[in-house]
Amino acid sequence: MSEFIVIAGLSGAGRSAAADHLEDLGWFVIDNVPAKLIPKLGELVASPGAAAERLALVIRSGDYEEKIRPALEALRATADDVRILFLDAGTEVLVRRYESSRRRHPAARGDDRVADAIERERTILGPVKAQADVVVDTTNLNVHQLRDRLVELFGTESPSARLQTAVVSFGYKHGLPLDVDIVFDCRFLPNPHWVDELRPLTGRDAPVRDFVLTQPQTAEFLERLGGLLALVLPAYAREGKSYLTIAFGCTGGRHRSVVMVEEVAELLRAHGFDPAVKHRDMSR
């Protein structure tokens, strides 16, 4: 079985680091592969006696519609499993990374500011991101956390064809996460922050959990959400989606969203999934 991961994303978002981590996980990595060679690699790997069956290809910014998209479509025609990993990051963070490296941004023109070049590249790569199987936001990730995320996604000996799920809590005041598929706003629920004895606790503490779950709206919300998940999860799997990340947000990301994530993780397990659970802002 031939398996490919196509690593794409913004310059400075961690493509090279991701390639190094995947190589450590046993993938054969080819960096900066020209688009016209991508279909040939699919043919070579599919041929009997191929030396490598799991390849990770790093692609750089380029003409997506005329070169990269046709190459990836041709690769999908010959390979058994092709997934696109897109690495994203906030512009301010990318500017700091480039300023510290003192390298010229590949999308820069003339006397462009780094931020202008980043936004130009973001526009160029928009269609690639739209086609990605999984988007990883590296804004707040160090190299070790990026590796943990890649191990979570690709670290098994033989990646499962099943839909992999993750649930994430976050606080709106810290910004929406970039690398999620579905977002639910939990701010319609009463806020434990305004209860003095609950304020220093988190949604993992029993008093906060009991406060949130005993609200009249909570039970109805979870019941309807359970029905929605029962409908969409098998549909996503039938359509060939490999990864699904569901985010729940509240004001600070410490109370209501954390409770909801823990409850929804149990719902997913009841449907036969093994979700990864992350509380992005719980410790802030």
C-alpha positions as CSV (number, residue, x, y, z in Angstrom):
1,M,0.0,0.0,0.0
2,S,1.5,3.3,-1.1
3,E,0.9,6.2,1.3
4,F,1.8,9.9,0.7
5,I,1.7,12.9,2.9
6,V,2.0,16.2,1.0
7,I,3.4,18.9,3.3
8,A,2.4,22.4,2.3
9,G,2.0,25.7,4.1
10,L,3.2,29.1,4.8
11,S,7.0,29.8,4.8
12,G,8.1,29.9,8.4
13,A,5.1,27.8,9.6
14,G,7.2,24.7,10.1
15,R,7.3,22.7,6.9
16,S,11.0,21.8,7.4
17,A,10.5,20.8,11.0
18,A,7.5,18.7,10.1
19,A,9.5,17.0,7.4
20,D,12.2,16.2,10.0
21,H,9.7,14.8,12.5
22,L,8.0,12.6,9.8
23,E,11.4,11.3,8.8
24,D,12.0,10.3,12.4
25,L,8.6,8.5,12.3
26,G,9.8,6.4,9.4
27,W,8.5,8.3,6.4
28,F,10.8,8.8,3.4
29,V,10.9,12.6,3.0
30,I,11.6,14.5,-0.3
31,D,11.9,18.2,0.2
32,N,11.0,20.9,-2.4
33,V,9.9,18.3,-5.0
34,P,9.0,19.9,-8.4
35,A,5.4,19.6,-9.3
36,K,6.1,17.7,-12.5
37,L,7.9,14.9,-10.6
38,I,5.1,14.3,-8.2
39,P,3.1,11.9,-10.5
40,K,6.3,10.0,-11.3
41,L,6.9,9.4,-7.7
42,G,3.5,7.8,-7.4
43,E,4.2,5.5,-10.3
44,L,7.6,4.5,-8.8
45,V,6.2,3.8,-5.4
46,A,3.3,1.8,-6.9
47,S,5.7,-0.4,-8.9
48,P,6.6,-3.9,-7.5
49,G,9.6,-4.0,-5.2
50,A,9.6,-0.2,-4.5
51,A,12.1,0.6,-1.8
52,A,9.7,3.0,0.1
53,E,5.9,2.8,0.5
54,R,5.4,5.8,2.8
55,L,6.6,9.1,1.3
56,A,6.3,12.7,2.6
57,L,6.6,15.3,-0.1
58,V,7.4,19.0,0.9
59,I,6.0,21.4,-1.7
60,R,6.7,25.1,-1.7
61,S,4.7,28.1,-2.9
62,G,3.9,28.0,-6.6
63,D,1.3,27.9,-9.3
64,Y,-1.3,25.8,-7.7
65,E,-4.0,25.7,-10.4
66,E,-1.7,25.1,-13.4
67,K,1.0,22.9,-11.8
68,I,0.4,21.6,-8.3
69,R,-3.3,20.7,-8.4
70,P,-2.9,18.5,-11.6
71,A,0.2,16.9,-10.1
72,L,-1.7,16.0,-6.9
73,E,-4.7,14.7,-8.9
74,A,-2.3,12.5,-10.9
75,L,-0.7,11.2,-7.7
76,R,-4.1,10.3,-6.2
77,A,-4.8,8.2,-9.3
78,T,-1.8,6.0,-8.7
79,A,-1.3,6.0,-4.9
80,D,-3.5,4.3,-2.4
81,D,-3.6,7.0,0.2
82,V,-2.7,10.7,-0.3
83,R,-3.2,13.3,2.4
84,I,-2.3,17.0,2.4
85,L,-0.9,18.5,5.6
86,F,-1.1,22.3,5.6
87,L,0.9,24.3,8.2
88,D,-0.4,27.7,9.1
89,A,0.5,30.4,11.6
90,G,-0.5,33.9,12.5
91,T,1.1,36.8,10.5
92,E,2.7,38.4,13.6
93,V,4.4,35.2,14.6
94,L,5.7,34.6,11.1
95,V,7.1,38.1,11.0
96,R,9.0,37.5,14.2
97,R,10.3,34.2,12.9
98,Y,11.6,35.8,9.7
99,E,13.1,38.7,11.5
100,S,15.0,36.4,13.8
101,S,16.3,34.4,10.8
102,R,17.2,37.5,8.8
103,R,16.2,35.6,5.6
104,R,14.3,37.2,2.7
105,H,10.8,35.9,2.4
106,P,10.3,33.9,-0.8
107,A,7.2,35.8,-1.8
108,A,8.8,39.3,-1.2
109,R,8.8,41.8,-4.1
110,G,11.0,44.8,-4.2
111,D,10.9,46.7,-0.9
112,D,8.0,44.7,0.5
113,R,7.6,44.5,4.2
114,V,7.7,40.9,5.5
115,A,4.1,41.1,6.5
116,D,3.1,42.0,2.9
117,A,5.0,39.0,1.6
118,I,3.3,36.8,4.1
119,E,-0.1,37.9,3.2
120,R,0.7,37.5,-0.5
121,E,1.8,34.0,0.1
122,R,-1.3,33.3,2.2
123,T,-3.4,34.3,-0.8
124,I,-1.4,32.1,-3.2
125,L,-1.7,29.1,-0.9
126,G,-5.4,29.6,-0.2
127,P,-6.5,26.9,-2.6
128,V,-4.0,24.4,-1.2
129,K,-5.3,25.0,2.3
130,A,-8.9,24.6,1.1
131,Q,-7.9,21.1,-0.3
132,A,-6.0,20.0,2.8
133,D,-7.0,17.0,4.8
134,V,-5.6,18.5,8.0
135,V,-4.5,22.0,8.9
136,V,-2.1,22.5,11.8
137,D,-1.8,26.0,13.4
138,T,1.8,26.3,14.6
139,T,1.3,29.8,16.1
140,N,1.7,28.7,19.7
141,L,3.6,25.4,19.1
142,N,7.2,24.8,19.7
143,V,9.1,22.1,17.8
144,H,8.4,19.5,20.5
145,Q,4.6,20.3,20.5
146,L,4.6,20.1,16.7
147,R,6.2,16.7,16.9
148,D,3.6,15.5,19.4
149,R,0.8,16.7,17.0
150,L,2.4,14.9,14.1
151,V,2.8,11.7,16.1
152,E,-0.9,12.0,17.0
153,L,-1.8,12.3,13.3
154,F,0.7,10.1,11.5
155,G,2.8,8.2,14.1
156,T,1.1,4.8,13.8
157,E,2.8,2.1,11.9
158,S,0.0,2.0,9.4
159,P,-2.3,5.0,9.4
160,S,-5.9,4.0,9.8
161,A,-8.4,4.6,7.1
162,R,-10.9,5.6,9.9
163,L,-11.9,9.2,10.6
164,Q,-9.6,10.6,13.3
165,T,-11.3,13.0,15.6
166,A,-10.2,15.7,18.1
167,V,-12.0,18.1,20.4
168,V,-10.6,21.4,21.5
169,S,-11.7,24.0,24.0
170,F,-10.7,27.7,23.7
171,G,-11.4,31.2,24.9
172,Y,-12.8,33.7,22.4
173,K,-10.8,36.5,24.1
174,H,-7.6,34.6,23.0
175,G,-8.8,34.2,19.4
176,L,-10.3,31.4,17.4
177,P,-8.1,28.4,16.6
178,L,-7.2,28.2,13.0
179,D,-6.9,24.4,12.6
180,V,-10.5,23.3,13.4
181,D,-13.3,22.2,11.2
182,I,-16.4,22.9,13.3
183,V,-16.8,25.5,16.1
184,F,-19.6,25.7,18.7
185,D,-20.0,28.8,20.9
186,C,-20.8,27.9,24.5
187,R,-21.3,31.5,25.7
188,F,-25.1,30.9,25.7
189,L,-24.6,29.0,29.0
190,P,-24.4,30.7,32.4
191,N,-20.8,31.6,33.2
192,P,-19.2,30.0,36.3
193,H,-16.7,32.9,36.2
194,W,-19.3,35.0,38.0
195,V,-19.6,32.6,40.9
196,D,-16.8,33.5,43.3
197,E,-16.0,30.0,44.5
198,L,-15.9,28.6,41.0
199,R,-13.8,31.4,39.4
200,P,-10.4,29.9,40.2
201,L,-11.4,26.4,39.2
202,T,-11.6,24.9,35.7
203,G,-14.0,22.8,33.8
204,R,-12.2,19.7,34.9
205,D,-13.1,20.4,38.6
206,A,-16.3,18.7,39.8
207,P,-18.0,21.9,41.1
208,V,-17.7,23.7,37.7
209,R,-18.7,20.6,35.9
210,D,-21.8,20.2,38.0
211,F,-22.7,23.9,37.6
212,V,-22.5,23.7,33.8
213,L,-24.2,20.3,33.4
214,T,-27.2,21.2,35.7
215,Q,-28.2,24.2,33.6
216,P,-31.5,23.5,31.7
217,Q,-29.9,24.4,28.3
218,T,-27.0,22.1,28.7
219,A,-28.9,18.8,28.6
220,E,-30.9,19.8,25.5
221,F,-27.7,21.1,23.8
222,L,-25.8,17.8,24.3
223,E,-28.8,15.8,23.2
224,R,-29.2,17.6,20.0
225,L,-25.4,17.6,19.4
226,G,-25.4,13.9,19.9
227,G,-27.9,13.5,17.2
228,L,-25.9,15.8,14.9
229,L,-22.7,13.8,15.5
230,A,-24.5,10.6,14.7
231,L,-25.5,12.1,11.4
232,V,-22.3,13.8,10.3
233,L,-19.6,11.5,11.5
234,P,-20.5,8.5,9.2
235,A,-21.1,11.0,6.4
236,Y,-17.6,12.5,6.8
237,A,-16.1,9.0,6.9
238,R,-17.9,8.0,3.7
239,E,-16.7,11.1,1.9
240,G,-13.1,10.1,2.7
241,K,-12.3,12.8,5.3
242,S,-9.4,11.7,7.4
243,Y,-9.5,14.2,10.3
244,L,-12.2,16.1,12.0
245,T,-11.5,18.7,14.8
246,I,-14.4,20.1,16.7
247,A,-13.9,23.2,18.9
248,F,-15.9,24.6,21.7
249,G,-15.4,28.2,22.8
250,C,-16.4,30.3,25.8
251,T,-15.2,33.7,27.0
252,G,-11.9,32.6,28.6
253,G,-11.6,29.0,27.7
254,R,-11.4,27.7,31.3
255,H,-14.9,26.7,32.3
256,R,-17.9,26.1,30.0
257,S,-15.9,25.0,26.9
258,V,-13.8,22.6,28.9
259,V,-16.8,20.9,30.3
260,M,-18.4,20.6,26.9
261,V,-15.2,19.2,25.4
262,E,-15.0,16.5,28.1
263,E,-18.7,15.6,27.5
264,V,-18.4,15.5,23.7
265,A,-15.3,13.4,23.9
266,E,-17.5,10.8,25.7
267,L,-20.1,11.1,23.0
268,L,-17.5,10.4,20.4
269,R,-16.2,7.4,22.3
270,A,-19.8,6.1,22.4
271,H,-19.8,6.3,18.6
272,G,-16.7,4.2,18.4
273,F,-14.1,7.0,18.0
274,D,-11.0,7.7,20.1
275,P,-10.8,11.5,20.1
276,A,-7.7,13.5,21.1
277,V,-8.6,16.1,23.7
278,K,-7.0,19.5,24.0
279,H,-7.8,22.5,26.3
280,R,-5.9,25.3,24.6
281,D,-6.6,28.1,27.1
282,M,-7.5,26.3,30.3
283,S,-4.3,27.2,32.1
284,R,-4.3,30.9,31.1
